[in-house]
Amino acid sequence: MVEQEQNLVIADWTGRYLGAGVLRESEYDQAIAVAQRLQHSGLVSSTEWIAMVRQANAALLMCAEGDWI
């Protein structure tokens, strides 16, 4: 049950922040803050948090490379 809840939380975060495939700096900051709160509350593990941060980093880079900022 806990793993299923974690999967739902991660899916929600991914859809909310990575759905467009790119993140502007303000969106990135918000995505990282939410991911950090999820990790601190125990809803995602440290390993999952690292994966979320990496995904957000990649989305921010996509934005920068595409001059979306």
DOVOZA-952326 format. One record per atom (N, C-alpha, C, O): residue number from 1; atom name; x, z, y. Coordinates in Angstrom, 3 decimals. Example, Ala and Ser with C-alpha at 12.3 -4.5 7.8 and 13.67 -1.06 7.14 Angstrom:
DOVOZA-952326
<num = 1 | atomo = N | x = 13.190 | z = 7.800 | y = -5.690>
<num = 1 | atomo = CA | x = 12.300 | z = 7.800 | y = -4.500>
<num = 1 | atomo = C | x = 13.200 | z = 7.800 | y = -3.300>
<num = 1 | atomo = O | x = 14.236 | z = 8.465 | y = -3.319>
<num = 2 | atomo = N | x = 12.850 | z = 7.080 | y = -2.250>
<num = 2 | atomo = CA | x = 13.670 | z = 7.140 | y = -1.060>
<num = 2 | atomo = C | x = 12.900 | z = 7.870 | y = 0.030>
<num = 2 | atomo = O | x = 13.409 | z = 8.039 | y = 1.138>
end
This chain:
DOVOZA-952326
<num = 1 | atomo = N | x = 0.820 | z = 0.000 | y = -1.195>
<num = 1 | atomo = CA | x = 0.000 | z = 0.000 | y = 0.000>
<num = 1 | atomo = C | x = 0.863 | z = 0.000 | y = 1.258>
<num = 1 | atomo = O | x = 0.558 | z = -0.711 | y = 2.215>
<num = 2 | atomo = N | x = 1.929 | z = 0.785 | y = 1.266>
<num = 2 | atomo = CA | x = 2.813 | z = 0.849 | y = 2.433>
<num = 2 | atomo = C | x = 3.462 | z = -0.513 | y = 2.670>
<num = 2 | atomo = O | x = 3.547 | z = -0.969 | y = 3.810>
<num = 3 | atomo = N | x = 3.916 | z = -1.159 | y = 1.606>
<num = 3 | atomo = CA | x = 4.551 | z = -2.468 | y = 1.745>
<num = 3 | atomo = C | x = 3.560 | z = -3.496 | y = 2.295>
<num = 3 | atomo = O | x = 3.926 | z = -4.338 | y = 3.115>
<num = 4 | atomo = N | x = 2.321 | z = -3.427 | y = 1.849>
<num = 4 | atomo = CA | x = 1.299 | z = -4.349 | y = 2.344>
<num = 4 | atomo = C | x = 1.054 | z = -4.118 | y = 3.841>
<num = 4 | atomo = O | x = 0.906 | z = -5.071 | y = 4.605>
<num = 5 | atomo = N | x = 1.013 | z = -2.850 | y = 4.248>
<num = 5 | atomo = CA | x = 0.828 | z = -2.523 | y = 5.664>
<num = 5 | atomo = C | x = 2.005 | z = -3.035 | y = 6.493>
<num = 5 | atomo = O | x = 1.817 | z = -3.570 | y = 7.586>
<num = 6 | atomo = N | x = 3.225 | z = -2.867 | y = 5.965>
<num = 6 | atomo = CA | x = 4.408 | z = -3.363 | y = 6.666>
<num = 6 | atomo = C | x = 4.346 | z = -4.876 | y = 6.819>
<num = 6 | atomo = O | x = 4.677 | z = -5.413 | y = 7.876>
<num = 7 | atomo = N | x = 3.921 | z = -5.563 | y = 5.759>
<num = 7 | atomo = CA | x = 3.813 | z = -7.018 | y = 5.818>
<num = 7 | atomo = C | x = 2.808 | z = -7.457 | y = 6.879>
<num = 7 | atomo = O | x = 3.040 | z = -8.431 | y = 7.595>
<num = 8 | atomo = N | x = 1.690 | z = -6.738 | y = 6.978>
<num = 8 | atomo = CA | x = 0.680 | z = -7.065 | y = 7.987>
<num = 8 | atomo = C | x = 1.209 | z = -6.832 | y = 9.398>
<num = 8 | atomo = O | x = 0.965 | z = -7.634 | y = 10.300>
<num = 9 | atomo = N | x = 1.932 | z = -5.735 | y = 9.582>
<num = 9 | atomo = CA | x = 2.507 | z = -5.419 | y = 10.896>
<num = 9 | atomo = C | x = 3.511 | z = -6.493 | y = 11.299>
<num = 9 | atomo = O | x = 3.506 | z = -6.953 | y = 12.441>
<num = 10 | atomo = N | x = 4.360 | z = -6.889 | y = 10.378>
<num = 10 | atomo = CA | x = 5.365 | z = -7.913 | y = 10.669>
<num = 10 | atomo = C | x = 4.693 | z = -9.259 | y = 10.937>
<num = 10 | atomo = O | x = 5.092 | z = -9.983 | y = 11.849>
<num = 11 | atomo = N | x = 3.678 | z = -9.591 | y = 10.147>
<num = 11 | atomo = CA | x = 2.953 | z = -10.849 | y = 10.364>
<num = 11 | atomo = C | x = 2.284 | z = -10.864 | y = 11.735>
<num = 11 | atomo = O | x = 2.289 | z = -11.886 | y = 12.420>
<num = 12 | atomo = N | x = 1.714 | z = -9.741 | y = 12.130>
<num = 12 | atomo = CA | x = 1.080 | z = -9.647 | y = 13.447>
<num = 12 | atomo = C | x = 2.118 | z = -9.822 | y = 14.551>
<num = 12 | atomo = O | x = 1.899 | z = -10.578 | y = 15.497>
<num = 13 | atomo = N | x = 3.241 | z = -9.129 | y = 14.434>
<num = 13 | atomo = CA | x = 4.313 | z = -9.232 | y = 15.429>
<num = 13 | atomo = C | x = 4.825 | z = -10.667 | y = 15.504>
<num = 13 | atomo = O | x = 5.026 | z = -11.202 | y = 16.594>
<num = 14 | atomo = N | x = 5.035 | z = -11.285 | y = 14.352>
<num = 14 | atomo = CA | x = 5.539 | z = -12.658 | y = 14.308>
<num = 14 | atomo = C | x = 4.563 | z = -13.618 | y = 14.978>
<num = 14 | atomo = O | x = 4.964 | z = -14.466 | y = 15.776>
<num = 15 | atomo = N | x = 3.293 | z = -13.482 | y = 14.653>
<num = 15 | atomo = CA | x = 2.291 | z = -14.349 | y = 15.261>
<num = 15 | atomo = C | x = 2.186 | z = -14.163 | y = 16.757>
<num = 15 | atomo = O | x = 2.033 | z = -15.130 | y = 17.504>
<num = 16 | atomo = N | x = 2.267 | z = -12.933 | y = 17.188>
<num = 16 | atomo = CA | x = 2.125 | z = -12.614 | y = 18.609>
<num = 16 | atomo = C | x = 3.321 | z = -13.095 | y = 19.428>
<num = 16 | atomo = O | x = 3.147 | z = -13.652 | y = 20.513>
<num = 17 | atomo = N | x = 4.524 | z = -12.885 | y = 18.919>
<num = 17 | atomo = CA | x = 5.710 | z = -13.159 | y = 19.724>
<num = 17 | atomo = C | x = 6.461 | z = -14.432 | y = 19.342>
<num = 17 | atomo = O | x = 7.183 | z = -14.989 | y = 20.170>
<num = 18 | atomo = N | x = 6.308 | z = -14.896 | y = 18.123>
<num = 18 | atomo = CA | x = 7.076 | z = -16.059 | y = 17.699>
<num = 18 | atomo = C | x = 6.204 | z = -17.270 | y = 17.416>
<num = 18 | atomo = O | x = 6.702 | z = -18.307 | y = 16.977>
<num = 19 | atomo = N | x = 4.924 | z = -17.147 | y = 17.662>
<num = 19 | atomo = CA | x = 3.988 | z = -18.228 | y = 17.363>
<num = 19 | atomo = C | x = 4.325 | z = -19.534 | y = 18.061>
<num = 19 | atomo = O | x = 4.148 | z = -20.607 | y = 17.484>
<num = 20 | atomo = N | x = 4.803 | z = -19.459 | y = 19.285>
<num = 20 | atomo = CA | x = 5.142 | z = -20.669 | y = 20.040>
<num = 20 | atomo = C | x = 6.526 | z = -21.200 | y = 19.685>
<num = 20 | atomo = O | x = 6.869 | z = -22.327 | y = 20.040>
<num = 21 | atomo = N | x = 7.318 | z = -20.395 | y = 18.988>
<num = 21 | atomo = CA | x = 8.655 | z = -20.818 | y = 18.590>
<num = 21 | atomo = C | x = 9.737 | z = -20.549 | y = 19.613>
<num = 21 | atomo = O | x = 10.925 | z = -20.617 | y = 19.297>
<num = 22 | atomo = N | x = 9.336 | z = -20.242 | y = 20.844>
<num = 22 | atomo = CA | x = 10.299 | z = -19.925 | y = 21.898>
<num = 22 | atomo = C | x = 9.837 | z = -18.670 | y = 22.634>
<num = 22 | atomo = O | x = 8.643 | z = -18.372 | y = 22.693>
<num = 23 | atomo = N | x = 10.796 | z = -17.945 | y = 23.191>
<num = 23 | atomo = CA | x = 10.492 | z = -16.759 | y = 23.990>
<num = 23 | atomo = C | x = 11.224 | z = -16.839 | y = 25.319>
<num = 23 | atomo = O | x = 12.424 | z = -17.111 | y = 25.360>
<num = 24 | atomo = N | x = 10.507 | z = -16.606 | y = 26.389>
<num = 24 | atomo = CA | x = 11.149 | z = -16.428 | y = 27.697>
<num = 24 | atomo = C | x = 11.722 | z = -15.012 | y = 27.724>
<num = 24 | atomo = O | x = 11.389 | z = -14.190 | y = 26.870>
<num = 25 | atomo = N | x = 12.575 | z = -14.729 | y = 28.692>
<num = 25 | atomo = CA | x = 13.242 | z = -13.423 | y = 28.725>
<num = 25 | atomo = C | x = 12.259 | z = -12.262 | y = 28.759>
<num = 25 | atomo = O | x = 12.451 | z = -11.271 | y = 28.054>
<num = 26 | atomo = N | x = 11.223 | z = -12.367 | y = 29.558>
<num = 26 | atomo = CA | x = 10.247 | z = -11.272 | y = 29.645>
<num = 26 | atomo = C | x = 9.506 | z = -11.086 | y = 28.323>
<num = 26 | atomo = O | x = 9.223 | z = -9.958 | y = 27.918>
<num = 27 | atomo = N | x = 9.196 | z = -12.186 | y = 27.659>
<num = 27 | atomo = CA | x = 8.532 | z = -12.114 | y = 26.352>
<num = 27 | atomo = C | x = 9.478 | z = -11.534 | y = 25.305>
<num = 27 | atomo = O | x = 9.072 | z = -10.755 | y = 24.442>
<num = 28 | atomo = N | x = 10.741 | z = -11.927 | y = 25.396>
<num = 28 | atomo = CA | x = 11.762 | z = -11.401 | y = 24.493>
<num = 28 | atomo = C | x = 11.878 | z = -9.884 | y = 24.644>
<num = 28 | atomo = O | x = 11.896 | z = -9.152 | y = 23.655>
<num = 29 | atomo = N | x = 11.955 | z = -9.425 | y = 25.889>
<num = 29 | atomo = CA | x = 12.064 | z = -7.986 | y = 26.143>
<num = 29 | atomo = C | x = 10.885 | z = -7.237 | y = 25.534>
<num = 29 | atomo = O | x = 11.057 | z = -6.177 | y = 24.932>
<num = 30 | atomo = N | x = 9.696 | z = -7.789 | y = 25.692>
<num = 30 | atomo = CA | x = 8.501 | z = -7.154 | y = 25.140>
<num = 30 | atomo = C | x = 8.536 | z = -7.171 | y = 23.611>
<num = 30 | atomo = O | x = 8.208 | z = -6.170 | y = 22.974>
<num = 31 | atomo = N | x = 8.929 | z = -8.292 | y = 23.023>
<num = 31 | atomo = CA | x = 8.995 | z = -8.402 | y = 21.566>
<num = 31 | atomo = C | x = 9.979 | z = -7.392 | y = 20.982>
<num = 31 | atomo = O | x = 9.694 | z = -6.755 | y = 19.968>
<num = 32 | atomo = N | x = 11.127 | z = -7.249 | y = 21.619>
<num = 32 | atomo = CA | x = 12.139 | z = -6.302 | y = 21.143>
<num = 32 | atomo = C | x = 11.645 | z = -4.870 | y = 21.290>
<num = 32 | atomo = O | x = 11.850 | z = -4.051 | y = 20.394>
<num = 33 | atomo = N | x = 11.003 | z = -4.559 | y = 22.401>
<num = 33 | atomo = CA | x = 10.483 | z = -3.202 | y = 22.613>
<num = 33 | atomo = C | x = 9.433 | z = -2.851 | y = 21.569>
<num = 33 | atomo = O | x = 9.436 | z = -1.741 | y = 21.036>
<num = 34 | atomo = N | x = 8.541 | z = -3.782 | y = 21.273>
<num = 34 | atomo = CA | x = 7.508 | z = -3.526 | y = 20.262>
<num = 34 | atomo = C | x = 8.150 | z = -3.376 | y = 18.888>
<num = 34 | atomo = O | x = 7.780 | z = -2.480 | y = 18.130>
<num = 35 | atomo = N | x = 9.101 | z = -4.236 | y = 18.559>
<num = 35 | atomo = CA | x = 9.787 | z = -4.138 | y = 17.266>
<num = 35 | atomo = C | x = 10.492 | z = -2.792 | y = 17.130>
<num = 35 | atomo = O | x = 10.487 | z = -2.186 | y = 16.059>
<num = 36 | atomo = N | x = 11.094 | z = -2.334 | y = 18.213>
<num = 36 | atomo = CA | x = 11.786 | z = -1.047 | y = 18.186>
<num = 36 | atomo = C | x = 10.796 | z = 0.098 | y = 17.966>
<num = 36 | atomo = O | x = 11.073 | z = 1.022 | y = 17.201>
<num = 37 | atomo = N | x = 9.648 | z = 0.037 | y = 18.632>
<num = 37 | atomo = CA | x = 8.625 | z = 1.073 | y = 18.427>
<num = 37 | atomo = C | x = 8.116 | z = 1.067 | y = 16.989>
<num = 37 | atomo = O | x = 7.878 | z = 2.127 | y = 16.409>
<num = 38 | atomo = N | x = 7.948 | z = -0.115 | y = 16.417>
<num = 38 | atomo = CA | x = 7.497 | z = -0.211 | y = 15.026>
<num = 38 | atomo = C | x = 8.526 | z = 0.405 | y = 14.082>
<num = 38 | atomo = O | x = 8.167 | z = 1.083 | y = 13.119>
<num = 39 | atomo = N | x = 9.797 | z = 0.167 | y = 14.360>
<num = 39 | atomo = CA | x = 10.861 | z = 0.729 | y = 13.518>
<num = 39 | atomo = C | x = 10.920 | z = 2.241 | y = 13.664>
<num = 39 | atomo = O | x = 11.043 | z = 2.954 | y = 12.669>
<num = 40 | atomo = N | x = 10.834 | z = 2.735 | y = 14.886>
<num = 40 | atomo = CA | x = 10.893 | z = 4.182 | y = 15.116>
<num = 40 | atomo = C | x = 9.686 | z = 4.908 | y = 14.533>
<num = 40 | atomo = O | x = 9.790 | z = 6.068 | y = 14.134>
<num = 41 | atomo = N | x = 8.555 | z = 4.236 | y = 14.482>
<num = 41 | atomo = CA | x = 7.350 | z = 4.860 | y = 13.926>
<num = 41 | atomo = C | x = 7.310 | z = 4.771 | y = 12.407>
<num = 41 | atomo = O | x = 6.424 | z = 5.345 | y = 11.773>
<num = 42 | atomo = N | x = 8.265 | z = 4.054 | y = 11.820>
<num = 42 | atomo = CA | x = 8.327 | z = 3.947 | y = 10.370>
<num = 42 | atomo = C | x = 7.478 | z = 2.825 | y = 9.791>
<num = 42 | atomo = O | x = 7.359 | z = 2.707 | y = 8.572>
<num = 43 | atomo = N | x = 6.892 | z = 2.008 | y = 10.643>
<num = 43 | atomo = CA | x = 6.060 | z = 0.913 | y = 10.151>
<num = 43 | atomo = C | x = 6.882 | z = -0.263 | y = 9.640>
<num = 43 | atomo = O | x = 6.391 | z = -1.067 | y = 8.847>
<num = 44 | atomo = N | x = 8.134 | z = -0.368 | y = 10.090>
<num = 44 | atomo = CA | x = 9.059 | z = -1.355 | y = 9.541>
<num = 44 | atomo = C | x = 10.391 | z = -0.666 | y = 9.281>
<num = 44 | atomo = O | x = 10.771 | z = 0.269 | y = 9.987>
<num = 45 | atomo = N | x = 11.083 | z = -1.134 | y = 8.274>
<num = 45 | atomo = CA | x = 12.382 | z = -0.550 | y = 7.927>
<num = 45 | atomo = C | x = 13.457 | z = -1.062 | y = 8.883>
<num = 45 | atomo = O | x = 13.228 | z = -1.988 | y = 9.661>
<num = 46 | atomo = N | x = 14.612 | z = -0.451 | y = 8.809>
<num = 46 | atomo = CA | x = 15.741 | z = -0.894 | y = 9.636>
<num = 46 | atomo = C | x = 16.117 | z = -2.334 | y = 9.312>
<num = 46 | atomo = O | x = 16.432 | z = -3.115 | y = 10.209>
<num = 47 | atomo = N | x = 16.084 | z = -2.678 | y = 8.045>
<num = 47 | atomo = CA | x = 16.401 | z = -4.045 | y = 7.623>
<num = 47 | atomo = C | x = 15.395 | z = -5.032 | y = 8.191>
<num = 47 | atomo = O | x = 15.769 | z = -6.102 | y = 8.671>
<num = 48 | atomo = N | x = 14.121 | z = -4.674 | y = 8.137>
<num = 48 | atomo = CA | x = 13.082 | z = -5.546 | y = 8.691>
<num = 48 | atomo = C | x = 13.221 | z = -5.652 | y = 10.207>
<num = 48 | atomo = O | x = 13.019 | z = -6.723 | y = 10.780>
<num = 49 | atomo = N | x = 13.564 | z = -4.545 | y = 10.849>
<num = 49 | atomo = CA | x = 13.758 | z = -4.554 | y = 12.300>
<num = 49 | atomo = C | x = 14.886 | z = -5.504 | y = 12.689>
<num = 49 | atomo = O | x = 14.759 | z = -6.266 | y = 13.648>
<num = 50 | atomo = N | x = 15.982 | z = -5.460 | y = 11.949>
<num = 50 | atomo = CA | x = 17.107 | z = -6.359 | y = 12.219>
<num = 50 | atomo = C | x = 16.663 | z = -7.812 | y = 12.087>
<num = 50 | atomo = O | x = 17.036 | z = -8.652 | y = 12.907>
<num = 51 | atomo = N | x = 15.875 | z = -8.112 | y = 11.067>
<num = 51 | atomo = CA | x = 15.373 | z = -9.477 | y = 10.884>
<num = 51 | atomo = C | x = 14.480 | z = -9.891 | y = 12.055>
<num = 51 | atomo = O | x = 14.543 | z = -11.032 | y = 12.512>
<num = 52 | atomo = N | x = 13.658 | z = -8.972 | y = 12.534>
<num = 52 | atomo = CA | x = 12.783 | z = -9.259 | y = 13.671>
<num = 52 | atomo = C | x = 13.605 | z = -9.546 | y = 14.927>
<num = 52 | atomo = O | x = 13.300 | z = -10.475 | y = 15.675>
<num = 53 | atomo = N | x = 14.639 | z = -8.754 | y = 15.153>
<num = 53 | atomo = CA | x = 15.508 | z = -8.957 | y = 16.318>
<num = 53 | atomo = C | x = 16.214 | z = -10.305 | y = 16.219>
<num = 53 | atomo = O | x = 16.331 | z = -11.020 | y = 17.214>
<num = 54 | atomo = N | x = 16.675 | z = -10.649 | y = 15.042>
<num = 54 | atomo = CA | x = 17.343 | z = -11.944 | y = 14.864>
<num = 54 | atomo = C | x = 16.385 | z = -13.099 | y = 15.147>
<num = 54 | atomo = O | x = 16.763 | z = -14.088 | y = 15.775>
<num = 55 | atomo = N | x = 15.149 | z = -12.968 | y = 14.683>
<num = 55 | atomo = CA | x = 14.153 | z = -14.017 | y = 14.942>
<num = 55 | atomo = C | x = 13.866 | z = -14.131 | y = 16.437>
<num = 55 | atomo = O | x = 13.752 | z = -15.235 | y = 16.969>
<num = 56 | atomo = N | x = 13.753 | z = -12.999 | y = 17.106>
<num = 56 | atomo = CA | x = 13.515 | z = -13.011 | y = 18.554>
<num = 56 | atomo = C | x = 14.713 | z = -13.615 | y = 19.285>
<num = 56 | atomo = O | x = 14.539 | z = -14.374 | y = 20.238>
<num = 57 | atomo = N | x = 15.919 | z = -13.284 | y = 18.849>
<num = 57 | atomo = CA | x = 17.126 | z = -13.861 | y = 19.453>
<num = 57 | atomo = C | x = 17.115 | z = -15.381 | y = 19.330>
<num = 57 | atomo = O | x = 17.418 | z = -16.093 | y = 20.287>
<num = 58 | atomo = N | x = 16.765 | z = -15.867 | y = 18.145>
<num = 58 | atomo = CA | x = 16.718 | z = -17.315 | y = 17.920>
<num = 58 | atomo = C | x = 15.672 | z = -17.969 | y = 18.819>
<num = 58 | atomo = O | x = 15.910 | z = -19.046 | y = 19.366>
<num = 59 | atomo = N | x = 14.528 | z = -17.329 | y = 18.974>
<num = 59 | atomo = CA | x = 13.469 | z = -17.878 | y = 19.827>
<num = 59 | atomo = C | x = 13.896 | z = -17.884 | y = 21.292>
<num = 59 | atomo = O | x = 13.555 | z = -18.808 | y = 22.031>
<num = 60 | atomo = N | x = 14.630 | z = -16.874 | y = 21.715>
<num = 60 | atomo = CA | x = 15.141 | z = -16.836 | y = 23.087>
<num = 60 | atomo = C | x = 16.154 | z = -17.955 | y = 23.304>
<num = 60 | atomo = O | x = 16.145 | z = -18.613 | y = 24.344>
<num = 61 | atomo = N | x = 17.019 | z = -18.169 | y = 22.329>
<num = 61 | atomo = CA | x = 18.003 | z = -19.247 | y = 22.439>
<num = 61 | atomo = C | x = 17.326 | z = -20.609 | y = 22.500>
<num = 61 | atomo = O | x = 17.770 | z = -21.494 | y = 23.232>
<num = 62 | atomo = N | x = 16.257 | z = -20.780 | y = 21.736>
<num = 62 | atomo = CA | x = 15.511 | z = -22.042 | y = 21.770>
<num = 62 | atomo = C | x = 14.960 | z = -22.280 | y = 23.167>
<num = 62 | atomo = O | x = 14.962 | z = -23.407 | y = 23.662>
<num = 63 | atomo = N | x = 14.495 | z = -21.226 | y = 23.790>
<num = 63 | atomo = CA | x = 13.966 | z = -21.330 | y = 25.151>
<num = 63 | atomo = C | x = 15.080 | z = -21.718 | y = 26.115>
<num = 63 | atomo = O | x = 14.897 | z = -22.604 | y = 26.950>
<num = 64 | atomo = N | x = 16.213 | z = -21.072 | y = 26.009>
<num = 64 | atomo = CA | x = 17.340 | z = -21.342 | y = 26.903>
<num = 64 | atomo = C | x = 17.861 | z = -22.764 | y = 26.712>
<num = 64 | atomo = O | x = 18.184 | z = -23.444 | y = 27.685>
<num = 65 | atomo = N | x = 17.940 | z = -23.209 | y = 25.473>
<num = 65 | atomo = CA | x = 18.438 | z = -24.554 | y = 25.193>
<num = 65 | atomo = C | x = 17.463 | z = -25.624 | y = 25.665>
<num = 65 | atomo = O | x = 17.864 | z = -26.738 | y = 26.000>
<num = 66 | atomo = N | x = 16.184 | z = -25.278 | y = 25.688>
<num = 66 | atomo = CA | x = 15.180 | z = -26.232 | y = 26.134>
<num = 66 | atomo = C | x = 14.862 | z = -26.109 | y = 27.606>
<num = 66 | atomo = O | x = 13.959 | z = -26.777 | y = 28.111>
<num = 67 | atomo = N | x = 15.601 | z = -25.256 | y = 28.298>
<num = 67 | atomo = CA | x = 15.376 | z = -25.017 | y = 29.731>
<num = 67 | atomo = C | x = 13.943 | z = -24.596 | y = 30.029>
<num = 67 | atomo = O | x = 13.347 | z = -25.046 | y = 31.007>
<num = 68 | atomo = N | x = 13.397 | z = -23.735 | y = 29.185>
<num = 68 | atomo = CA | x = 12.038 | z = -23.227 | y = 29.372>
<num = 68 | atomo = C | x = 12.008 | z = -22.098 | y = 30.385>
<num = 68 | atomo = O | x = 10.949 | z = -21.779 | y = 30.924>
<num = 69 | atomo = N | x = 13.150 | z = -21.494 | y = 30.650>
<num = 69 | atomo = CA | x = 13.213 | z = -20.311 | y = 31.519>
<num = 69 | atomo = C | x = 12.928 | z = -20.700 | y = 32.957>
<num = 69 | atomo = O | x = 12.934 | z = -19.843 | y = 33.841>
end
